[in-house]
Structures are given as structure tokens and as C-alpha cells.
Amino acid sequence: MMNSKKRLFRNTLYLYILTFSSYFFSLIAIPYQTRILGPEFYGKVGFAFAMMIYFRLFIDFGFILSATADISKQRENKLAVSKIYTAVMCAKGWLTMISSVILFLICFLVPMFRHDWLLYVLTFSAVAVSAFLPDFLYRGLETMKRITVRTLIIQAFFVLMIFLFLKTPQQYYFVPLFTLIGNAVALIFALVHVSRSLRIKLIPLEKGYLKRTILKASPFFFSRIATTVYQATNTFFLGLVYSPGNVRVGMYVASDRLVVTANAAFSPIADSLYPYMVKHRDFRLLKKISMIVMPPVIVGCIMLGVYANEFMAFLLGAEFYDAGSILRLLLPVVAITPMTYMLGFPTLSPMGLAKHANISTIVSALVQIIGVATLLWTGTFQITSLCLVTVISQSTVLLYRAIIVWKNRHHFERKE
């Protein structure tokens, strides 16, 4: 148990190095991008990346959760790990080909996308290449050092290229281009490491194994699709209603990007706890972490809400001062995110209730879809009302999971 806890601590540390490096590089790259591109072109890039999130999730298909858990359980069995690895990579290959055809049809048939087809092709390519990075393997083996070092190099490369070459708003396509190059280099090194150092190879699969792997991942896929109703669909609908180059879209994208970045600060806890909790069911540790994390998060959100406009102007440039009002509306999402993460798969999976983690996000997605549809139907669709619907839908996830955990608390009280 002590060795497992040391591994948990080590992987959590690497994940936090990874996350805070993202903060560091974002604090350099995003303000530079917003100042060079302005709200209009920054909104275009944000709209493209929001659209590609759907393709990324389709290619990932929930393997980051299902395959991570399978590898965690089979990590001592090299043959079993190789089979899982092979099945996931083959599945992603097929899903990428399907996605490519869909994107081609969209860019060919829809004038708005055809006009900016290079932006969407480059963004899709960057996202597709990133989807093939075998993070599920490293997470399952709990060897996060490799992911951390690789990502640091990608981020440093991206920031350097942006500073060297992004000089005018019309060069906005450099953002996905340099992302693509960085991801491609990282993928090559990752595949070589898996093959030569970890000695995990692509091997023949028995009949039906690939299908079973996809079916096992499907509940996680639908759950992850549901979570994007907030992250991607808001930006996507705003782009469709106002046009991707509208200043209001750029303001929302900037605010949403900061919220997503803040939420990413909490994901290392859940990501490292998930394989650990599947194996050890240490619910007492979850309680301690919750009590440490939540008070500073709540206080920080309150303070940021008070000075939101000044913060946005200072960080992103004077043109983004009014984006502070949007950030202020979205801050409750940040405040509830730590508990939402920890009451998800790290808690519900070892309780034998993982399906409820998926159901909670699906319920939240339905709330978001109904809310957005109502806004469009009643003619009240605007950024303020969209943010309100988003906070309600995200709160639904936490409320649902809290109720399920409370009703089934006997599952973990005996283990403490």
C-alpha cells in the first residue's frame, strides 16, 4: 500500500507540474495571441477549436477512461496490455478516417466553413494527431513522467513559434499549424518510447476483441460527449448565431478559455486518483483532499469575481475589459469543479456505481440542451442567459453525484 501511495503522490506531482506548466505557458501565449489577433480573429480560432472538440471526442471514444482502467488492472501482464494498446490504436484509426470524411463534406457543402477551410483542416489535423498520443497507456501504468516531459516540450515549442511568427491578425492559422507540428513530433517520440522502452507492440487481435473494446468504451464516450455540451457547444452556437468573427464570440472564447484552464488545475487530482481508487478504494483520502482543496477555491473565485474586468484587461489587453462580466458569470462553474471531479469516477467507480458518473453528465447535457433550445425558441439567446444555463447544467452534475454518493454511502463507510 505504501508503494502505491508513493506512486500516487509521484503521479499527482507530475500531473500538477503538467498543469501549472500549462498555466505558465498560457499566461505567455494567450495574452500575446489576444493582443495580436484581437477579439475578432481570436474568436475565429476559438470557434474552430470548439468545433474540433467533437471530432476529438469521437476519435478518443472514451478510451482515456475505459482503457486506463483496463491497463491499470492488467499492468503486470505485458500481453494483455499490448492487446489493449493495439485495439485502442486501431479503433482510433477507423474513427479518424470517418471524421475526415465528415469534415470534408462540411467544408465542401457549407459556405461559412468553405471560406476558412484551411483553418478547419489544420485544426482538425492537430486534434487528430493529439488523439493518437497514448496517454491512456501511461495513465494506466501510472508513469506520468513521460507525459509531463513531452507536454512541456510541446508547449515550449508552440509558445516560441507563436512569438517568432505570429505578427498580424491575418496569420491566425499559425495557431493550429504550430499545434499540429508540436503534436506530430510528440507522437513520433511517444510511439518510439512505447515500442522500444516499454516493449509494448501492436499485435494481432482475436476475432471480436476490437468490437468488445469499443463497446466497453461506449458508455464513457457518451458521458464525455455530454460534458462538451458546456465546453464546446456554447462557443459553437455563439459562432453560428453571431458568426465566428464577431467580437462577442471572441469575448466569450477568452472568458471560457480561462475557465477551462482553471478547471484543468483540478483534473490532476481526479486523473491520478482514478486508477489508484480503482485498485485500493481509499475513500478516507478522498475526504481529506476535498477538505483541503475547497476553501481556497471558493475564496479565490469570490476575489476574482470582484475584480474580473480589471483582471481581463490586465491579462488579455484593454480590448477584453468587458469580457470580465462574462468571466464573472462563469466563475461558479470553477467553484464546483473540484467536487464534481472527485465525486465522479474516482469515487463512483470503486463503489461499483461508475454508470452514475456517466448518467450525471448525460442529465447535465440534457439540461443544457433544453436550456439553449428554450433560449433560441424564445428569442432570448445571448451570452448572459447562456452563461446562466451553463451554471445550472454544471451544478446538476454535482447535485446528481452527491445524491448518489450519499444514498450509497454504506459502500465506503465500511472501508474507512
CORWOSUL-V589039 format. One record per residue. N is the residue number from 1. RES is the residue in one letter. PHI is phi in radians with two decimals (* if undefined). PSI is psi in radians with two decimals (* if undefined). D_CENTER is the distance of its C-alpha to the mean C-alpha in Angstrom with 2 decimals. Layout:
N_RES_PHI_PSI_D_CENTER / N_RES_PHI_PSI_D_CENTER
This chain:
1_M_*_-0.68_30.29 / 2_M_-1.12_-0.74_30.65 / 3_N_-1.07_-0.66_29.33 / 4_S_-1.14_-0.69_26.29 / 5_K_-1.20_-0.63_25.73 / 6_K_-1.12_-0.71_26.22 / 7_R_-1.11_-0.73_23.63 / 8_L_-1.04_-0.83_21.20 / 9_F_-1.08_-0.77_22.11 / 10_R_-1.09_-0.78_21.88 / 11_N_-1.22_-0.63_18.41 / 12_T_-1.11_-0.70_17.20 / 13_L_-1.08_-0.80_19.04 / 14_Y_-1.10_-0.69_17.47 / 15_L_-1.13_-0.62_13.91 / 16_Y_-1.29_-0.61_15.19 / 17_I_-1.04_-0.74_16.90 / 18_L_-1.05_-0.82_13.74 / 19_T_-1.17_-0.82_12.02 / 20_F_-1.27_-0.42_15.29 / 21_S_-1.16_-0.62_15.92 / 22_S_-1.10_-0.71_12.86 / 23_Y_-1.02_-0.83_14.65 / 24_F_-1.05_-0.88_17.86 / 25_F_-1.21_-0.60_17.04 / 26_S_-1.14_-0.70_15.24 / 27_L_-1.11_-0.37_18.40 / 28_I_-1.57_-0.86_20.39 / 29_A_-1.35_-0.82_18.65 / 30_I_-1.10_-0.85_17.42 / 31_P_-1.05_-0.62_20.85 / 32_Y_-1.15_-0.77_22.62 / 33_Q_-1.08_-0.79_20.78 / 34_T_-1.12_-0.61_21.44 / 35_R_-1.28_-0.63_25.04 / 36_I_-1.36_-0.81_25.68 / 37_L_-1.45_-0.56_23.98 / 38_G_1.30_2.97_24.65 / 39_P_-1.01_-0.62_23.01 / 40_E_-1.14_-1.00_24.15 / 41_F_-1.33_-0.51_22.76 / 42_Y_-1.13_-0.63_19.61 / 43_G_-1.15_-0.65_19.01 / 44_K_-1.05_-0.83_19.70 / 45_V_-1.13_-0.74_17.09 / 46_G_-1.10_-0.67_14.45 / 47_F_-1.12_-0.74_15.67 / 48_A_-1.10_-0.79_15.49 / 49_F_-1.19_-0.61_11.87 / 50_A_-1.12_-0.73_11.12 / 51_M_-1.09_-0.71_13.45 / 52_M_-1.30_-0.24_12.04 / 53_I_-1.04_-0.63_8.66 / 54_Y_-1.10_-0.77_11.22 / 55_F_-1.14_-0.69_12.76 / 56_R_-1.07_-0.76_9.82 / 57_L_-1.18_-0.62_9.30 / 58_F_-1.14_-0.71_13.08 / 59_I_-1.24_-0.72_13.50 / 60_D_-1.14_-0.71_11.23 / 61_F_0.91_0.56_13.04 / 62_G_1.40_0.08_11.81 / 63_F_-1.15_-0.46_13.40 / 64_I_-1.07_-0.40_10.87 / 65_L_-1.77_-0.89_12.44 / 66_S_-1.16_-0.81_15.85 / 67_A_-1.25_-0.59_16.75 / 68_T_-1.05_-0.80_15.68 / 69_A_-1.13_-0.73_18.04 / 70_D_-1.11_-0.74_20.71 / 71_I_-1.20_-0.65_20.81 / 72_S_-1.03_-0.68_20.99 / 73_K_-1.32_-0.49_24.00 / 74_Q_-1.94_0.32_25.61 / 75_R_-1.07_-0.45_24.99 / 76_E_-1.43_-0.20_28.78 / 77_N_-1.81_1.71_29.46 / 78_K_-1.06_-0.67_28.86 / 79_L_-1.15_-0.77_29.87 / 80_A_-1.11_-0.71_27.52 / 81_V_-1.12_-0.72_24.55 / 82_S_-1.10_-0.66_25.70 / 83_K_-1.14_-0.77_25.91 / 84_I_-1.09_-0.81_22.38 / 85_Y_-1.02_-0.81_21.17 / 86_T_-1.10_-0.80_23.47 / 87_A_-1.08_-0.75_22.52 / 88_V_-1.16_-0.78_18.77 / 89_M_-1.15_-0.67_19.50 / 90_C_-1.13_-0.76_22.15 / 91_A_-1.06_-0.73_20.07 / 92_K_-1.14_-0.58_17.43 / 93_G_-1.08_-0.83_20.47 / 94_W_-1.11_-0.74_21.82 / 95_L_-1.17_-0.57_18.65 / 96_T_-1.18_-0.70_18.33 / 97_M_-1.11_-0.74_21.98 / 98_I_-1.08_-0.77_21.62 / 99_S_-1.10_-0.67_18.76 / 100_S_-1.09_-0.72_21.01 / 101_V_-1.12_-0.76_23.88 / 102_I_-1.09_-0.79_22.06 / 103_L_-1.10_-0.72_20.91 / 104_F_-1.03_-0.77_24.50 / 105_L_-1.12_-0.72_25.99 / 106_I_-1.10_-0.84_23.91 / 107_C_-1.17_-0.51_24.85 / 108_F_-1.42_-0.61_28.41 / 109_L_-1.69_-0.44_29.06 / 110_V_-1.83_2.04_27.35 / 111_P_-0.97_-0.73_29.09 / 112_M_-1.02_-0.70_26.30 / 113_F_-1.41_-0.61_24.05 / 114_R_-1.10_-0.62_27.11 / 115_H_-1.09_-0.59_28.02 / 116_D_-2.07_0.67_24.87 / 117_W_-1.05_-0.58_24.37 / 118_L_-1.13_-0.70_23.91 / 119_L_-1.04_-0.79_20.87 / 120_Y_-1.27_-0.63_19.18 / 121_V_-1.17_-0.79_20.45 / 122_L_-1.12_-0.73_19.30 / 123_T_-1.15_-0.74_15.75 / 124_F_-1.08_-0.77_15.67 / 125_S_-1.07_-0.73_17.27 / 126_A_-1.09_-0.75_14.84 / 127_V_-1.21_-0.72_11.84 / 128_A_-1.12_-0.76_14.19 / 129_V_-1.09_-0.73_15.41 / 130_S_-1.07_-0.59_12.11 / 131_A_-1.13_-0.41_11.57 / 132_F_-1.48_-0.14_14.90 / 133_L_-1.10_2.23_14.19 / 134_P_-1.39_0.92_15.34 / 135_D_-1.09_-0.58_12.82 / 136_F_-1.04_-0.60_13.70 / 137_L_-1.21_-0.86_17.24 / 138_Y_-1.15_-0.65_16.94 / 139_R_-1.16_-0.75_15.05 / 140_G_-1.14_-0.63_17.73 / 141_L_-1.43_-0.12_20.46 / 142_E_0.98_0.83_19.13 / 143_T_-2.13_1.30_19.80 / 144_M_-1.41_-0.17_17.00 / 145_K_-1.02_-0.74_19.45 / 146_R_-1.09_-0.78_19.04 / 147_I_-1.10_-0.72_15.27 / 148_T_-1.09_-0.88_15.94 / 149_V_-1.09_-0.77_18.92 / 150_R_-1.05_-0.79_17.47 / 151_T_-1.20_-0.66_14.51 / 152_L_-1.02_-0.74_17.08 / 153_I_-1.15_-0.76_19.31 / 154_I_-1.06_-0.81_16.87 / 155_Q_-1.12_-0.73_16.03 / 156_A_-1.11_-0.72_19.77 / 157_F_-1.08_-0.81_20.74 / 158_F_-1.05_-0.83_18.56 / 159_V_-1.10_-0.74_19.94 / 160_L_-1.07_-0.81_23.42 / 161_M_-1.13_-0.69_23.44 / 162_I_-1.08_-0.79_22.30 / 163_F_-1.16_-0.61_25.11 / 164_L_-1.34_-0.63_27.61 / 165_F_-2.05_-0.44_27.21 / 166_L_-1.44_1.84_25.51 / 167_K_-2.17_-0.37_28.61 / 168_T_-2.34_2.74_28.84 / 169_P_-1.02_-0.55_26.72 / 170_Q_-1.21_-0.17_27.78 / 171_Q_-1.67_0.42_25.90 / 172_Y_-1.02_-0.45_22.46 / 173_Y_-1.22_-0.18_21.80 / 174_F_-1.11_-0.50_21.90 / 175_V_-1.06_-0.96_18.30 / 176_P_-1.20_-0.51_16.91 / 177_L_-1.11_-0.83_20.00 / 178_F_-1.26_-0.51_19.47 / 179_T_-1.11_-0.75_15.80 / 180_L_-1.06_-0.82_17.28 / 181_I_-1.07_-0.80_20.05 / 182_G_-1.08_-0.77_18.07 / 183_N_-1.15_-0.66_15.80 / 184_A_-1.13_-0.78_19.05 / 185_V_-1.10_-0.75_20.91 / 186_A_-1.09_-0.68_18.30 / 187_L_-1.12_-0.74_18.33 / 188_I_-1.05_-0.84_22.12 / 189_F_-1.14_-0.66_22.40 / 190_A_-1.13_-0.77_19.98 / 191_L_-1.14_-0.65_22.01 / 192_V_-1.15_-0.73_25.22 / 193_H_-1.11_-0.76_24.28 / 194_V_-1.06_-0.73_23.41 / 195_S_-1.30_-0.80_26.69 / 196_R_-1.56_-0.72_29.02 / 197_S_-1.56_-0.83_27.93 / 198_L_-1.43_-0.29_26.30 / 199_R_0.99_0.73_28.71 / 200_I_-1.88_2.12_26.34 / 201_K_-2.02_2.82_27.46 / 202_L_-1.37_2.17_26.89 / 203_I_-2.23_2.80_29.62 / 204_P_-1.11_2.54_31.27 / 205_L_-1.96_2.50_30.01 / 206_E_-1.23_2.78_32.41 / 207_K_-1.02_2.28_32.61 / 208_G_1.61_-0.21_30.06 / 209_Y_-1.19_-0.75_27.64 / 210_L_-1.08_-0.76_25.03 / 211_K_-1.09_-0.74_25.39 / 212_R_-1.13_-0.64_25.06 / 213_T_-1.12_-0.74_21.86 / 214_I_-1.18_-0.75_20.30 / 215_L_-1.11_-0.66_21.82 / 216_K_-1.13_-0.58_20.55 / 217_A_-1.43_-0.30_16.92 / 218_S_-1.03_-0.72_17.50 / 219_P_-1.07_-0.66_17.12 / 220_F_-1.19_-0.61_13.61 / 221_F_-1.08_-0.85_12.95 / 222_F_-1.14_-0.59_14.43 / 223_S_-1.15_-0.79_12.59 / 224_R_-1.22_-0.58_9.08 / 225_I_-1.06_-0.72_10.87 / 226_A_-1.09_-0.66_12.17 / 227_T_-1.17_-0.41_9.13 / 228_T_-1.37_-0.18_8.61 / 229_V_-1.00_-0.60_12.20 / 230_Y_-1.41_-0.96_11.44 / 231_Q_-1.15_-0.77_8.62 / 232_A_-1.79_-0.72_10.19 / 233_T_-1.14_-0.62_13.58 / 234_N_-1.01_-0.89_14.94 / 235_T_-1.11_-0.70_14.80 / 236_F_-1.10_-0.81_16.05 / 237_F_-1.18_-0.67_18.92 / 238_L_-1.07_-0.69_19.85 / 239_G_-1.13_-0.67_20.20 / 240_L_-1.23_-0.66_22.34 / 241_V_-1.34_-0.79_24.45 / 242_Y_-1.76_-0.24_25.03 / 243_S_1.56_2.49_24.35 / 244_P_-1.01_-0.52_21.52 / 245_G_-1.54_0.11_23.90 / 246_N_-1.23_2.47_24.84 / 247_V_-1.04_-0.66_24.78 / 248_R_-1.11_-0.61_23.34 / 249_V_-1.14_-0.74_20.23 / 250_G_-1.08_-0.68_19.91 / 251_M_-1.10_-0.76_20.43 / 252_Y_-1.16_-0.77_17.72 / 253_V_-1.01_-0.76_15.17 / 254_A_-1.09_-0.77_16.24 / 255_S_-1.16_-0.79_16.00 / 256_D_-1.12_-0.66_12.64 / 257_R_-1.08_-0.68_11.28 / 258_L_-1.21_-0.66_13.01 / 259_V_-1.13_-0.77_11.76 / 260_V_-1.09_-0.71_8.04 / 261_T_-1.12_-0.73_9.50 / 262_A_-1.12_-0.75_11.64 / 263_N_-1.10_-0.56_9.29 / 264_A_-1.11_-0.38_7.70 / 265_A_-1.16_-0.38_11.40 / 266_F_-1.69_-0.32_11.55 / 267_S_-1.12_-0.55_8.99 / 268_P_-1.02_-0.59_11.61 / 269_I_-1.09_-0.90_14.13 / 270_A_-1.17_-0.70_12.63 / 271_D_-1.12_-0.71_11.52 / 272_S_-1.40_-0.54_15.06 / 273_L_-1.25_-0.54_16.82 / 274_Y_-0.99_-1.01_15.72 / 275_P_-1.15_-0.56_17.97 / 276_Y_-1.13_-0.79_20.50 / 277_M_-1.22_-0.60_20.91 / 278_V_-1.01_-0.63_21.26 / 279_K_-1.58_-0.61_24.14 / 280_H_-2.04_-0.30_25.76 / 281_R_0.92_0.83_25.09 / 282_D_-1.60_1.38_25.62 / 283_F_-1.25_-0.45_25.04 / 284_R_-1.07_-0.67_27.15 / 285_L_-1.11_-0.67_24.63 / 286_L_-1.05_-0.74_21.91 / 287_K_-1.10_-0.77_24.41 / 288_K_-1.09_-0.77_25.23 / 289_I_-1.09_-0.72_21.71 / 290_S_-1.06_-0.74_21.22 / 291_M_-1.21_-0.48_24.53 / 292_I_-1.40_-0.68_23.73 / 293_V_-1.40_-0.75_20.33 / 294_M_-1.14_-0.80_20.96 / 295_P_-0.99_-0.87_24.09 / 296_P_-1.15_-0.52_22.89 / 297_V_-1.13_-0.81_19.66 / 298_I_-1.13_-0.79_21.90 / 299_V_-1.09_-0.74_24.47 / 300_G_-1.08_-0.71_22.07 / 301_C_-1.14_-0.68_20.70 / 302_I_-1.11_-0.80_24.36 / 303_M_-1.12_-0.75_25.45 / 304_L_-1.15_-0.62_22.76 / 305_G_-1.09_-0.63_23.64 / 306_V_-1.16_-0.69_27.26 / 307_Y_-1.97_0.56_26.76 / 308_A_-1.07_-0.80_23.78 / 309_N_-1.13_-0.79_25.82 / 310_E_-1.12_-0.66_27.34 / 311_F_-1.11_-0.79_24.08 / 312_M_-1.14_-0.72_22.54 / 313_A_-1.13_-0.72_25.85 / 314_F_-1.16_-0.76_26.09 / 315_L_-1.37_-0.79_22.59 / 316_L_-1.88_-0.22_22.18 / 317_G_2.03_2.75_25.84 / 318_A_-1.04_-0.52_28.45 / 319_E_-1.09_-0.35_27.32 / 320_F_-1.80_0.28_24.22 / 321_Y_-1.00_-0.79_26.38 / 322_D_-1.21_-0.26_26.10 / 323_A_-1.18_-0.27_22.29 / 324_G_-1.05_-0.61_22.91 / 325_S_-1.16_-0.55_24.00 / 326_I_-1.28_-0.78_20.68 / 327_L_-1.02_-0.72_18.78 / 328_R_-1.06_-0.68_21.35 / 329_L_-1.20_-0.49_20.70 / 330_L_-1.60_-0.17_16.95 / 331_L_-1.04_-0.58_17.57 / 332_P_-0.99_-0.51_18.28 / 333_V_-1.09_-0.71_14.62 / 334_V_-1.15_-0.72_14.06 / 335_A_-1.09_-0.60_17.21 / 336_I_-1.63_-0.18_16.34 / 337_T_-1.06_-0.76_12.80 / 338_P_-0.97_-0.81_14.31 / 339_M_-1.22_-0.60_16.60 / 340_T_-1.06_-0.77_14.23 / 341_Y_-1.11_-0.86_12.18 / 342_M_-1.26_-0.50_15.54 / 343_L_-1.48_0.04_17.31 / 344_G_-1.49_-2.22_14.85 / 345_F_-1.07_-0.64_15.06 / 346_P_-1.06_-0.53_16.65 / 347_T_-1.66_-0.83_19.43 / 348_L_-1.32_-0.56_19.85 / 349_S_-1.09_-0.90_19.71 / 350_P_-1.18_-0.29_22.65 / 351_M_-1.44_-0.08_24.43 / 352_G_1.35_0.40_24.41 / 353_L_-2.17_0.54_22.56 / 354_A_-1.02_-0.52_19.15 / 355_K_-1.04_-0.51_19.86 / 356_H_-1.29_-0.45_19.72 / 357_A_-1.11_-0.71_16.08 / 358_N_-1.21_-0.78_15.52 / 359_I_-1.07_-0.68_18.33 / 360_S_-1.08_-0.69_17.12 / 361_T_-1.27_-0.56_13.98 / 362_I_-1.19_-0.73_16.37 / 363_V_-1.07_-0.77_18.88 / 364_S_-1.06_-0.72_16.56 / 365_A_-1.10_-0.72_15.70 / 366_L_-1.08_-0.72_19.47 / 367_V_-1.07_-0.75_20.19 / 368_Q_-1.14_-0.79_17.96 / 369_I_-1.10_-0.80_19.55 / 370_I_-1.09_-0.72_22.98 / 371_G_-1.12_-0.83_22.57 / 372_V_-1.14_-0.72_21.57 / 373_A_-1.07_-0.69_24.32 / 374_T_-1.12_-0.74_26.76 / 375_L_-1.07_-0.76_26.09 / 376_L_-1.16_-0.71_26.70 / 377_W_-1.15_-0.68_29.70 / 378_T_-1.58_-0.02_31.30 / 379_G_1.29_0.36_30.73 / 380_T_-1.90_0.29_28.88 / 381_F_-1.26_1.94_25.53 / 382_Q_-2.67_3.00_24.72 / 383_I_-1.08_-0.72_22.04 / 384_T_-1.08_-0.86_23.60 / 385_S_-1.19_-0.58_23.84 / 386_L_-1.14_-0.71_20.34 / 387_C_-1.10_-0.69_18.99 / 388_L_-1.11_-0.79_21.36 / 389_V_-1.06_-0.69_20.21 / 390_T_-1.12_-0.78_16.56 / 391_V_-1.09_-0.71_17.73 / 392_I_-1.12_-0.79_19.88 / 393_S_-1.16_-0.69_17.37 / 394_Q_-1.21_-0.58_14.88 / 395_S_-1.16_-0.50_18.03 / 396_T_-1.08_-0.66_18.94 / 397_V_-1.06_-0.87_16.21 / 398_L_-1.11_-0.75_17.59 / 399_L_-1.10_-0.78_21.13 / 400_Y_-1.08_-0.84_20.96 / 401_R_-1.15_-0.68_19.62 / 402_A_-1.10_-0.71_22.16 / 403_I_-1.13_-0.77_24.93 / 404_I_-1.12_-0.77_24.25 / 405_V_-1.11_-0.75_24.17 / 406_W_-1.13_-0.76_27.32 / 407_K_-1.16_-0.45_29.15 / 408_N_-2.00_0.47_28.54 / 409_R_-1.09_-0.35_28.94 / 410_H_-1.10_-0.35_31.88 / 411_H_-1.17_-0.57_29.55 / 412_F_-1.93_-0.33_28.54 / 413_E_-1.10_-0.57_31.48 / 414_R_-1.26_-0.34_33.70 / 415_K_-1.58_-0.17_31.47 / 416_E_-1.41_*_31.62
